[in-house]
Amino acid sequence: MTHSIGFFCLLAGMGLSIALCAWCGHMLWRGKAQGMHKVVWIQALIVGLTLVPSLILADALLGHDFSFKLVADYTDSLLPWTYALTAFWAGQEGSFLFWTLALAVVGLFWAGSSSGRGVPAESTCAFWMVYSLVQAFFFLILTTVSNPLLQLSPPPADGNGLNPLLQHPGMVFHPPLLFIGYAGLTVPAAAGLGTVFVQDDAWLERVRNWTLTAWIFLTAGIVLGAWWSYMELGWGGYWAWDPVENASLIPWLACSAFVHTAVIGRKSRALGRTNVALAGLSLVLCLLATFVTRSGMLDSLHAFGAQGVGLPLIWGMGAGVLLVLLGILGAQTSLRRQLPSIGSQQGGIVLLTWLLLILAAVIGLGTLWPLISRIWSAQSVGFGPDFYNRVCLPFFALFIIGLPFCPWLGWTGWKRFPKVLAGILGGALILGAAAWTLGIRDLLPLPTVAFALVAVPSLLGICLYRSAYRRRRSGWAVMAVHIGLAVVALGIAVSGPYAQEKDAVLSPGQQLRLKEYTFTHLSLSRERTQRMEAYKATLRVAKNGREIARLVPERRMYRSFNQPFAEAAVIPGLGDEIYATLLGFDQEDRVRVQVRINPGVNWIWIGGTLMCLAGLLAIRRQRPPRQESDA
């Protein structure tokens, strides 16, 4: 019965979204928008219609109701409740339901916020026509190819269990953060594409906080996903250029570009069509990310999906691209002022935007190349990490080189602080020489480390020197976000190329040496629970002969999965982080272990956290616009 109730709610949500889209389109056609104050109640009803099946599914997950196919596919009776709830977004159907719920809730917040109220009725009408169209698309997927409420009759006695890779705290939060970010990007996309129908140059200011919030959620989701990979996959890395990893990075790059060009749009009344295009493109790339992750058409370490939604998503992306093209050609905007020279701060932002978009294009093409190559070849061809490292890392290094300079450029010219710019260059040369003496001598890491280090005092200095930054919370916040980026770059530049690893088979008492650390195999123990069987190797870690800690990496066999899973052990540190993985063992207690020294890896998580927290400070209170009657 509950299956039918939930499905009926989804059908009703789709019908209401289509009706809202049609109503707004009709009023725009008539040229007289009326009654838009009712939208908040309509959207509240849509939230309710999405919340009911979500609560039904959550209750089924917590209650181990295996009459729901999703519950049977992704949980079992022994799964702890936290991970049972995580199964909500572990599979394709649940993640689409969560995204739709997030989309509905974000829409309701927009409708009730100062940004969404009191704007011209025609703009409200155009916004909701686009927004409800996107909403209807997700309801359509849920009620056709990806129904999360499918019933199994008779239900199995137990479920298949959740993939052990997903049984980690990082996966409790990583997917929801991304989906909320994706949903948040629908607001600027709907507002920007709405300018195809009405002239509204104020949309950039209205969506400022919403875009920043979506960007923060995306950033947090990506950083948390990288941490999960590092801790759970047992390979000692955090980024493998896997298609699923790339998928979330592509819309983040487009969104980052939009965040910067929107600043020019608001301050200089320029880049009107560019901002419309980037706002819409960010949302289309979210659909692309979902296609890569959930269509099952690309091989990935963690593509948790199945075929079925691929074709609808392709149609959705096609419609999105068409809307973006209409936005570029038909946007009714007066933001067309010419930009100053390329040496100005605005010129630097435009260059940055192009770099971000080139990166997004390269990563997108590389990710989709196995599909594209099937057009002329029976065997798909993909690119490995070497391709992405060779092509993308130089662009990322260019960002960091420009980071300490850009804030000191004048808004309209570069000669404002020539001595400061010379000082930054000199400081980078000194820090580069220091890094060289410490052993950082590779072509890309060396300038990245030097300019990332000099970026910190440079960005703090501009805040202290210029009252325009010093007096505003958002000014400090923007600089702190960029300091966080510099810290992330520092961590990547050091931890990636200068990590060292070694693996060996050790009998009890034998030692393995790596740098100044000695690892001694003490024992191999076994622990058995109802859910799994775990083998634990205890390694004593000594530095220069003195014991500093013990590592206990594990090899686990879960009841429902016929393959072993590694559980890494780490000794965290701001300098060297020691990382160990148990690769195998035998009956004589010999273990095969891999140990790694990852220098500076924790600066990635610290910098990413700073970016997110500082981004929150950049959100400012927006005054409600003057109320206008739509009667």
Disulfide bonds with the S-S distance in Angstrom:
none
